C-alpha cells in the first residue's frame, strides 16, 4: 500500500439507534468530499478517539460529492429498551373481544464529554385486518405522528451525562375469533 494523498474532510456526526432490534447506538456521519481527488472504494478501518472500533466499507466517491459513513457502535451512548407493562382485558358486552395494552420504555444516556445528537427509532404495529384496531397512546399522535409504516422517530440532542426516557404505549383491540401474532 502506498499513500497517494491525505485529506481532512468535514463530517457531521450523529448516532442512530433502533433499540427494539439492538440496544446500541451506531455512529454515522454525513461527509462532503472537499478533496480534489476521488475516494476509491474499498475497506476502511474506523478509529474513534484513537481506538480501533470497526472495519467498514467505502464506495467510490467523486470530488465534491456528499456521502454517509457508517462508523460502528459507540458504547459512549447507552441504550436500553424494555417492556414495562402488558395488560390484557376483555371488551364488548359479551366479552367477545380483547384489548391488549403494551408499554415500552426506551432509555438513552450520553456518557460522553460532548453534546451528541441521537436519532432513536421505534415502531407502532400496523393492522392489516379491519377487525384489528391499533391505537397509539404515548407519545400522542399529535406530539409524534408515525409514518405510514408505523415508524416513530425522535431526534435528541443530549448534553454530557444527560439521560432521557421515551415511552411507547399502544393498544391492540381484536375479536376473540381473530388470531393476532407478531406483537412480541
C-alpha positions, 0 to 999 in steps of 0.5 A: 500500500502506498499513500497517494494523498491525505485529506481532512474532510468535514463530517457531521456526526450523529448516532442512530439507534433502533433499540427494539432490534439492538440496544446500541447506538451506531455512529454515522456521519454525513461527509462532503468530499472537499478533496480534489481527488476521488475516494476509491472504494474499498475497506476502511478501518474506523478509529474513534478517539484513537481506538480501533472500533470497526472495519467498514466499507467505502464506495467510490466517491467523486470530488465534491460529492456528499456521502454517509459513513457508517462508523460502528457502535459507540458504547459512549451512548447507552441504550436500553429498551424494555417492556414495562407493562402488558395488560390484557382485558376483555371488551364488548358486552359479551366479552367477545373481544380483547384489548391488549395494552403494551408499554415500552420504555426506551432509555438513552444516556450520553456518557460522553464529554460532548453534546451528541445528537441521537436519532432513536427509532421505534415502531407502532404495529400496523393492522392489516385486518379491519377487525384489528384496531391499533391505537397509539397512546404515548407519545400522542399522535399529535406530539409524534405522528408515525409514518405510514409504516408505523415508524416513530422517530425522535431526534435528541440532542443530549448534553454530557451525562444527560439521560432521557426516557421515551415511552411507547404505549399502544393498544391492540383491540381484536375479536376473540375469533381473530388470531393476532401474532407478531406483537412480541 
